[in-house]
Amino acid sequence: MIDLKYSLVIEATEDPTFFTFFSPELEGFSGVGHSVEDCLYKAKWGMEEHIALLRERRLPVPKRNPNPTVTIKNAKLAGVS
């Protein structure tokens, strides 16, 4: 189990070897991975680093989500209806 502090959205891209991810609750936090599992791993540690950076800069840190969700979906393709 991966203990995430915030919800996470993982999006598949047109390139099957890349996924993007972001947290809708943690402004400015995003990244890329090569698989869903890679995104989960990178997000867990990336969130920790992002929070540390916010604290270092004395910026507000959102409260931890007691029940974060992980959503996996296809990325919205530009110009496709």
PDB file as gemmi writes it, atoms N, CA and C in Angstrom:
CRYST1    1.000    1.000    1.000  90.00  90.00  90.00 P 1                      
ATOM      1  N   MET A   1       0.838  -1.183   0.000  1.00  0.00           N  
ATOM      2  CA  MET A   1       0.000   0.000   0.000  1.00  0.00           C  
ATOM      3  C   MET A   1       0.880   1.242   0.000  1.00  0.00           C  
ATOM      4  N   ILE A   2       0.508   2.222  -0.794  1.00  0.00           N  
ATOM      5  CA  ILE A   2       1.236   3.483  -0.832  1.00  0.00           C  
ATOM      6  C   ILE A   2       0.425   4.505  -0.049  1.00  0.00           C  
ATOM      7  N   ASP A   3       1.058   5.107   0.925  1.00  0.00           N  
ATOM      8  CA  ASP A   3       0.392   6.063   1.809  1.00  0.00           C  
ATOM      9  C   ASP A   3       0.499   7.462   1.226  1.00  0.00           C  
ATOM     10  N   LEU A   4      -0.497   7.876   0.459  1.00  0.00           N  
ATOM     11  CA  LEU A   4      -0.531   9.214  -0.114  1.00  0.00           C  
ATOM     12  C   LEU A   4      -1.231  10.159   0.845  1.00  0.00           C  
ATOM     13  N   LYS A   5      -0.765  11.393   0.920  1.00  0.00           N  
ATOM     14  CA  LYS A   5      -1.378  12.389   1.801  1.00  0.00           C  
ATOM     15  C   LYS A   5      -2.481  13.176   1.111  1.00  0.00           C  
ATOM     16  N   TYR A   6      -2.486  13.118  -0.217  1.00  0.00           N  
ATOM     17  CA  TYR A   6      -3.463  13.863  -1.008  1.00  0.00           C  
ATOM     18  C   TYR A   6      -3.942  12.984  -2.166  1.00  0.00           C  
ATOM     19  N   SER A   7      -5.084  13.348  -2.724  1.00  0.00           N  
ATOM     20  CA  SER A   7      -5.604  12.611  -3.873  1.00  0.00           C  
ATOM     21  C   SER A   7      -4.675  12.791  -5.066  1.00  0.00           C  
ATOM     22  N   LEU A   8      -4.766  11.837  -5.996  1.00  0.00           N  
ATOM     23  CA  LEU A   8      -3.878  11.839  -7.147  1.00  0.00           C  
ATOM     24  C   LEU A   8      -4.659  11.468  -8.396  1.00  0.00           C  
ATOM     25  N   VAL A   9      -4.376  12.158  -9.492  1.00  0.00           N  
ATOM     26  CA  VAL A   9      -4.949  11.838 -10.794  1.00  0.00           C  
ATOM     27  C   VAL A   9      -3.795  11.429 -11.702  1.00  0.00           C  
ATOM     28  N   ILE A  10      -3.902  10.239 -12.269  1.00  0.00           N  
ATOM     29  CA  ILE A  10      -2.900   9.730 -13.206  1.00  0.00           C  
ATOM     30  C   ILE A  10      -3.569   9.656 -14.574  1.00  0.00           C  
ATOM     31  N   GLU A  11      -2.923  10.239 -15.577  1.00  0.00           N  
ATOM     32  CA  GLU A  11      -3.493  10.263 -16.922  1.00  0.00           C  
ATOM     33  C   GLU A  11      -2.586   9.545 -17.907  1.00  0.00           C  
ATOM     34  N   ALA A  12      -3.179   8.639 -18.673  1.00  0.00           N  
ATOM     35  CA  ALA A  12      -2.459   7.994 -19.773  1.00  0.00           C  
ATOM     36  C   ALA A  12      -2.286   9.022 -20.885  1.00  0.00           C  
ATOM     37  N   THR A  13      -1.195   8.926 -21.623  1.00  0.00           N  
ATOM     38  CA  THR A  13      -0.960   9.835 -22.743  1.00  0.00           C  
ATOM     39  C   THR A  13      -1.011   9.037 -24.048  1.00  0.00           C  
ATOM     40  N   GLU A  14      -0.868   9.734 -25.163  1.00  0.00           N  
ATOM     41  CA  GLU A  14      -0.842   9.044 -26.448  1.00  0.00           C  
ATOM     42  C   GLU A  14       0.359   8.111 -26.545  1.00  0.00           C  
ATOM     43  N   ASP A  15       1.429   8.453 -25.856  1.00  0.00           N  
ATOM     44  CA  ASP A  15       2.632   7.619 -25.827  1.00  0.00           C  
ATOM     45  C   ASP A  15       2.445   6.572 -24.727  1.00  0.00           C  
ATOM     46  N   PRO A  16       2.382   5.296 -25.074  1.00  0.00           N  
ATOM     47  CA  PRO A  16       2.097   4.266 -24.069  1.00  0.00           C  
ATOM     48  C   PRO A  16       3.191   4.106 -23.005  1.00  0.00           C  
ATOM     49  N   THR A  17       4.310   4.787 -23.181  1.00  0.00           N  
ATOM     50  CA  THR A  17       5.383   4.669 -22.190  1.00  0.00           C  
ATOM     51  C   THR A  17       5.424   5.853 -21.223  1.00  0.00           C  
ATOM     52  N   PHE A  18       4.452   6.767 -21.314  1.00  0.00           N  
ATOM     53  CA  PHE A  18       4.417   7.916 -20.413  1.00  0.00           C  
ATOM     54  C   PHE A  18       3.034   8.135 -19.846  1.00  0.00           C  
ATOM     55  N   PHE A  19       3.001   8.472 -18.576  1.00  0.00           N  
ATOM     56  CA  PHE A  19       1.795   8.867 -17.864  1.00  0.00           C  
ATOM     57  C   PHE A  19       2.116  10.180 -17.160  1.00  0.00           C  
ATOM     58  N   THR A  20       1.119  11.025 -17.008  1.00  0.00           N  
ATOM     59  CA  THR A  20       1.295  12.242 -16.221  1.00  0.00           C  
ATOM     60  C   THR A  20       0.489  12.092 -14.947  1.00  0.00           C  
ATOM     61  N   PHE A  21       0.852  12.861 -13.927  1.00  0.00           N  
ATOM     62  CA  PHE A  21       0.061  12.838 -12.699  1.00  0.00           C  
ATOM     63  C   PHE A  21       0.069  14.210 -12.038  1.00  0.00           C  
ATOM     64  N   PHE A  22      -0.966  14.451 -11.235  1.00  0.00           N  
ATOM     65  CA  PHE A  22      -1.062  15.689 -10.467  1.00  0.00           C  
ATOM     66  C   PHE A  22      -1.999  15.447  -9.295  1.00  0.00           C  
ATOM     67  N   SER A  23      -1.930  16.339  -8.334  1.00  0.00           N  
ATOM     68  CA  SER A  23      -2.858  16.286  -7.212  1.00  0.00           C  
ATOM     69  C   SER A  23      -3.759  17.508  -7.280  1.00  0.00           C  
ATOM     70  N   PRO A  24      -5.069  17.318  -7.352  1.00  0.00           N  
ATOM     71  CA  PRO A  24      -5.980  18.460  -7.384  1.00  0.00           C  
ATOM     72  C   PRO A  24      -6.001  19.227  -6.058  1.00  0.00           C  
ATOM     73  N   GLU A  25      -5.447  18.636  -5.007  1.00  0.00           N  
ATOM     74  CA  GLU A  25      -5.462  19.253  -3.677  1.00  0.00           C  
ATOM     75  C   GLU A  25      -4.145  19.943  -3.318  1.00  0.00           C  
ATOM     76  N   LEU A  26      -3.118  19.708  -4.111  1.00  0.00           N  
ATOM     77  CA  LEU A  26      -1.786  20.220  -3.803  1.00  0.00           C  
ATOM     78  C   LEU A  26      -1.317  21.059  -4.994  1.00  0.00           C  
ATOM     79  N   GLU A  27      -1.654  22.332  -4.946  1.00  0.00           N  
ATOM     80  CA  GLU A  27      -1.400  23.228  -6.072  1.00  0.00           C  
ATOM     81  C   GLU A  27       0.068  23.207  -6.504  1.00  0.00           C  
ATOM     82  N   GLY A  28       0.271  23.093  -7.807  1.00  0.00           N  
ATOM     83  CA  GLY A  28       1.607  23.118  -8.369  1.00  0.00           C  
ATOM     84  C   GLY A  28       2.322  21.783  -8.392  1.00  0.00           C  
ATOM     85  N   PHE A  29       1.678  20.741  -7.892  1.00  0.00           N  
ATOM     86  CA  PHE A  29       2.319  19.434  -7.840  1.00  0.00           C  
ATOM     87  C   PHE A  29       1.919  18.605  -9.056  1.00  0.00           C  
ATOM     88  N   SER A  30       2.922  18.156  -9.818  1.00  0.00           N  
ATOM     89  CA  SER A  30       2.671  17.296 -10.974  1.00  0.00           C  
ATOM     90  C   SER A  30       3.949  16.547 -11.318  1.00  0.00           C  
ATOM     91  N   GLY A  31       3.814  15.566 -12.199  1.00  0.00           N  
ATOM     92  CA  GLY A  31       4.984  14.806 -12.606  1.00  0.00           C  
ATOM     93  C   GLY A  31       4.650  13.842 -13.720  1.00  0.00           C  
ATOM     94  N   VAL A  32       5.653  13.059 -14.110  1.00  0.00           N  
ATOM     95  CA  VAL A  32       5.483  12.051 -15.153  1.00  0.00           C  
ATOM     96  C   VAL A  32       6.106  10.741 -14.684  1.00  0.00           C  
ATOM     97  N   GLY A  33       5.584   9.644 -15.239  1.00  0.00           N  
ATOM     98  CA  GLY A  33       6.119   8.322 -14.942  1.00  0.00           C  
ATOM     99  C   GLY A  33       5.972   7.428 -16.148  1.00  0.00           C  
ATOM    100  N   HIS A  34       6.566   6.253 -16.053  1.00  0.00           N  
ATOM    101  CA  HIS A  34       6.521   5.310 -17.166  1.00  0.00           C  
ATOM    102  C   HIS A  34       5.439   4.245 -17.007  1.00  0.00           C  
ATOM    103  N   SER A  35       4.779   4.224 -15.855  1.00  0.00           N  
ATOM    104  CA  SER A  35       3.685   3.281 -15.601  1.00  0.00           C  
ATOM    105  C   SER A  35       2.848   3.851 -14.464  1.00  0.00           C  
ATOM    106  N   VAL A  36       1.709   3.252 -14.230  1.00  0.00           N  
ATOM    107  CA  VAL A  36       0.875   3.672 -13.100  1.00  0.00           C  
ATOM    108  C   VAL A  36       1.648   3.492 -11.799  1.00  0.00           C  
ATOM    109  N   GLU A  37       2.323   2.355 -11.665  1.00  0.00           N  
ATOM    110  CA  GLU A  37       3.088   2.083 -10.447  1.00  0.00           C  
ATOM    111  C   GLU A  37       4.207   3.098 -10.255  1.00  0.00           C  
ATOM    112  N   ASP A  38       4.880   3.461 -11.344  1.00  0.00           N  
ATOM    113  CA  ASP A  38       5.944   4.454 -11.289  1.00  0.00           C  
ATOM    114  C   ASP A  38       5.384   5.805 -10.839  1.00  0.00           C  
ATOM    115  N   CYS A  39       4.212   6.172 -11.358  1.00  0.00           N  
ATOM    116  CA  CYS A  39       3.570   7.428 -10.957  1.00  0.00           C  
ATOM    117  C   CYS A  39       3.227   7.421  -9.470  1.00  0.00           C  
ATOM    118  N   LEU A  40       2.690   6.314  -8.983  1.00  0.00           N  
ATOM    119  CA  LEU A  40       2.352   6.223  -7.560  1.00  0.00           C  
ATOM    120  C   LEU A  40       3.589   6.396  -6.689  1.00  0.00           C  
ATOM    121  N   TYR A  41       4.669   5.728  -7.063  1.00  0.00           N  
ATOM    122  CA  TYR A  41       5.913   5.814  -6.296  1.00  0.00           C  
ATOM    123  C   TYR A  41       6.465   7.242  -6.324  1.00  0.00           C  
ATOM    124  N   LYS A  42       6.527   7.824  -7.532  1.00  0.00           N  
ATOM    125  CA  LYS A  42       7.060   9.176  -7.655  1.00  0.00           C  
ATOM    126  C   LYS A  42       6.168  10.197  -6.949  1.00  0.00           C  
ATOM    127  N   ALA A  43       4.857   9.988  -6.990  1.00  0.00           N  
ATOM    128  CA  ALA A  43       3.940  10.915  -6.338  1.00  0.00           C  
ATOM    129  C   ALA A  43       4.110  10.893  -4.827  1.00  0.00           C  
ATOM    130  N   LYS A  44       4.259   9.709  -4.256  1.00  0.00           N  
ATOM    131  CA  LYS A  44       4.419   9.611  -2.802  1.00  0.00           C  
ATOM    132  C   LYS A  44       5.605  10.449  -2.339  1.00  0.00           C  
ATOM    133  N   TRP A  45       6.759  10.241  -2.958  1.00  0.00           N  
ATOM    134  CA  TRP A  45       7.963  10.972  -2.540  1.00  0.00           C  
ATOM    135  C   TRP A  45       7.936  12.412  -3.030  1.00  0.00           C  
ATOM    136  N   GLY A  46       7.347  12.651  -4.177  1.00  0.00           N  
ATOM    137  CA  GLY A  46       7.242  14.015  -4.690  1.00  0.00           C  
ATOM    138  C   GLY A  46       6.362  14.893  -3.825  1.00  0.00           C  
ATOM    139  N   MET A  47       5.281  14.330  -3.299  1.00  0.00           N  
ATOM    140  CA  MET A  47       4.414  15.094  -2.401  1.00  0.00           C  
ATOM    141  C   MET A  47       5.181  15.507  -1.150  1.00  0.00           C  
ATOM    142  N   GLU A  48       5.981  14.599  -0.607  1.00  0.00           N  
ATOM    143  CA  GLU A  48       6.784  14.913   0.575  1.00  0.00           C  
ATOM    144  C   GLU A  48       7.732  16.080   0.280  1.00  0.00           C  
ATOM    145  N   GLU A  49       8.401  16.021  -0.871  1.00  0.00           N  
ATOM    146  CA  GLU A  49       9.336  17.079  -1.252  1.00  0.00           C  
ATOM    147  C   GLU A  49       8.607  18.399  -1.502  1.00  0.00           C  
ATOM    148  N   HIS A  50       7.427  18.322  -2.128  1.00  0.00           N  
ATOM    149  CA  HIS A  50       6.643  19.520  -2.422  1.00  0.00           C  
ATOM    150  C   HIS A  50       6.205  20.191  -1.117  1.00  0.00           C  
ATOM    151  N   ILE A  51       5.750  19.404  -0.164  1.00  0.00           N  
ATOM    152  CA  ILE A  51       5.330  19.943   1.131  1.00  0.00           C  
ATOM    153  C   ILE A  51       6.513  20.592   1.840  1.00  0.00           C  
ATOM    154  N   ALA A  52       7.670  19.944   1.812  1.00  0.00           N  
ATOM    155  CA  ALA A  52       8.866  20.503   2.447  1.00  0.00           C  
ATOM    156  C   ALA A  52       9.232  21.843   1.814  1.00  0.00           C  
ATOM    157  N   LEU A  53       9.102  21.936   0.496  1.00  0.00           N  
ATOM    158  CA  LEU A  53       9.402  23.179  -0.201  1.00  0.00           C  
ATOM    159  C   LEU A  53       8.415  24.278   0.191  1.00  0.00           C  
ATOM    160  N   LEU A  54       7.132  23.937   0.278  1.00  0.00           N  
ATOM    161  CA  LEU A  54       6.133  24.920   0.708  1.00  0.00           C  
ATOM    162  C   LEU A  54       6.464  25.437   2.106  1.00  0.00           C  
ATOM    163  N   ARG A  55       6.804  24.539   2.998  1.00  0.00           N  
ATOM    164  CA  ARG A  55       7.151  24.944   4.373  1.00  0.00           C  
ATOM    165  C   ARG A  55       8.398  25.812   4.397  1.00  0.00           C  
ATOM    166  N   GLU A  56       9.395  25.414   3.607  1.00  0.00           N  
ATOM    167  CA  GLU A  56      10.649  26.175   3.537  1.00  0.00           C  
ATOM    168  C   GLU A  56      10.398  27.605   3.079  1.00  0.00           C  
ATOM    169  N   ARG A  57       9.467  27.752   2.155  1.00  0.00           N  
ATOM    170  CA  ARG A  57       9.136  29.083   1.622  1.00  0.00           C  
ATOM    171  C   ARG A  57       8.031  29.774   2.423  1.00  0.00           C  
ATOM    172  N   ARG A  58       7.639  29.145   3.513  1.00  0.00           N  
ATOM    173  CA  ARG A  58       6.594  29.688   4.405  1.00  0.00           C  
ATOM    174  C   ARG A  58       5.275  29.936   3.667  1.00  0.00           C  
ATOM    175  N   LEU A  59       4.950  29.001   2.775  1.00  0.00           N  
ATOM    176  CA  LEU A  59       3.685  29.042   2.053  1.00  0.00           C  
ATOM    177  C   LEU A  59       2.706  28.088   2.719  1.00  0.00           C  
ATOM    178  N   PRO A  60       1.405  28.319   2.536  1.00  0.00           N  
ATOM    179  CA  PRO A  60       0.427  27.442   3.170  1.00  0.00           C  
ATOM    180  C   PRO A  60       0.498  26.008   2.642  1.00  0.00           C  
ATOM    181  N   VAL A  61       0.346  25.067   3.552  1.00  0.00           N  
ATOM    182  CA  VAL A  61       0.320  23.641   3.209  1.00  0.00           C  
ATOM    183  C   VAL A  61      -1.099  23.144   3.456  1.00  0.00           C  
ATOM    184  N   PRO A  62      -1.763  22.599   2.431  1.00  0.00           N  
ATOM    185  CA  PRO A  62      -3.122  22.085   2.632  1.00  0.00           C  
ATOM    186  C   PRO A  62      -3.141  20.953   3.660  1.00  0.00           C  
ATOM    187  N   LYS A  63      -4.258  20.850   4.369  1.00  0.00           N  
ATOM    188  CA  LYS A  63      -4.409  19.749   5.321  1.00  0.00           C  
ATOM    189  C   LYS A  63      -4.419  18.428   4.579  1.00  0.00           C  
ATOM    190  N   ARG A  64      -3.845  17.427   5.214  1.00  0.00           N  
ATOM    191  CA  ARG A  64      -3.815  16.079   4.650  1.00  0.00           C  
ATOM    192  C   ARG A  64      -5.244  15.573   4.447  1.00  0.00           C  
ATOM    193  N   ASN A  65      -5.473  14.916   3.332  1.00  0.00           N  
ATOM    194  CA  ASN A  65      -6.772  14.320   3.042  1.00  0.00           C  
ATOM    195  C   ASN A  65      -6.858  12.998   3.806  1.00  0.00           C  
ATOM    196  N   PRO A  66      -7.835  12.844   4.694  1.00  0.00           N  
ATOM    197  CA  PRO A  66      -7.934  11.600   5.452  1.00  0.00           C  
ATOM    198  C   PRO A  66      -8.344  10.401   4.598  1.00  0.00           C  
ATOM    199  N   ASN A  67      -8.884  10.663   3.417  1.00  0.00           N  
ATOM    200  CA  ASN A  67      -9.330   9.593   2.532  1.00  0.00           C  
ATOM    201  C   ASN A  67      -8.982   9.923   1.076  1.00  0.00           C  
ATOM    202  N   PRO A  68      -7.686   9.980   0.745  1.00  0.00           N  
ATOM    203  CA  PRO A  68      -7.315  10.351  -0.620  1.00  0.00           C  
ATOM    204  C   PRO A  68      -7.718   9.280  -1.631  1.00  0.00           C  
ATOM    205  N   THR A  69      -7.985   9.722  -2.845  1.00  0.00           N  
ATOM    206  CA  THR A  69      -8.343   8.801  -3.915  1.00  0.00           C  
ATOM    207  C   THR A  69      -7.286   8.854  -5.018  1.00  0.00           C  
ATOM    208  N   VAL A  70      -7.202   7.787  -5.777  1.00  0.00           N  
ATOM    209  CA  VAL A  70      -6.350   7.739  -6.957  1.00  0.00           C  
ATOM    210  C   VAL A  70      -7.272   7.498  -8.138  1.00  0.00           C  
ATOM    211  N   THR A  71      -7.234   8.403  -9.106  1.00  0.00           N  
ATOM    212  CA  THR A  71      -8.045   8.293 -10.312  1.00  0.00           C  
ATOM    213  C   THR A  71      -7.109   8.082 -11.494  1.00  0.00           C  
ATOM    214  N   ILE A  72      -7.414   7.084 -12.301  1.00  0.00           N  
ATOM    215  CA  ILE A  72      -6.609   6.807 -13.494  1.00  0.00           C  
ATOM    216  C   ILE A  72      -7.508   7.011 -14.702  1.00  0.00           C  
ATOM    217  N   LYS A  73      -7.044   7.855 -15.633  1.00  0.00           N  
ATOM    218  CA  LYS A  73      -7.871   8.141 -16.796  1.00  0.00           C  
ATOM    219  C   LYS A  73      -7.017   8.469 -18.003  1.00  0.00           C  
ATOM    220  N   ASN A  74      -7.661   8.578 -19.151  1.00  0.00           N  
ATOM    221  CA  ASN A  74      -6.978   8.999 -20.368  1.00  0.00           C  
ATOM    222  C   ASN A  74      -6.864  10.513 -20.350  1.00  0.00           C  
ATOM    223  N   ALA A  75      -5.733  11.022 -20.809  1.00  0.00           N  
ATOM    224  CA  ALA A  75      -5.546  12.467 -20.899  1.00  0.00           C  
ATOM    225  C   ALA A  75      -6.480  13.034 -21.960  1.00  0.00           C  
ATOM    226  N   LYS A  76      -6.910  14.266 -21.740  1.00  0.00           N  
ATOM    227  CA  LYS A  76      -7.742  14.936 -22.745  1.00  0.00           C  
ATOM    228  C   LYS A  76      -6.853  15.288 -23.920  1.00  0.00           C  
ATOM    229  N   LEU A  77      -7.293  14.904 -25.098  1.00  0.00           N  
ATOM    230  CA  LEU A  77      -6.511  15.167 -26.293  1.00  0.00           C  
ATOM    231  C   LEU A  77      -6.948  16.497 -26.907  1.00  0.00           C  
ATOM    232  N   ALA A  78      -5.996  17.354 -27.198  1.00  0.00           N  
ATOM    233  CA  ALA A  78      -6.284  18.671 -27.764  1.00  0.00           C  
ATOM    234  C   ALA A  78      -6.955  18.528 -29.122  1.00  0.00           C  
ATOM    235  N   GLY A  79      -8.045  19.261 -29.308  1.00  0.00           N  
ATOM    236  CA  GLY A  79      -8.720  19.277 -30.588  1.00  0.00           C  
ATOM    237  C   GLY A  79      -9.555  18.046 -30.889  1.00  0.00           C  
ATOM    238  N   VAL A  80      -9.730  17.147 -29.937  1.00  0.00           N  
ATOM    239  CA  VAL A  80     -10.538  15.954 -30.162  1.00  0.00           C  
ATOM    240  C   VAL A  80     -11.837  16.100 -29.388  1.00  0.00           C  
ATOM    241  N   SER A  81     -12.941  15.871 -30.075  1.00  0.00           N  
ATOM    242  CA  SER A  81     -14.240  16.001 -29.412  1.00  0.00           C  
ATOM    243  C   SER A  81     -14.784  14.677 -28.977  1.00  0.00           C  
TER     244      SER A  81                                                      
END                                                                             
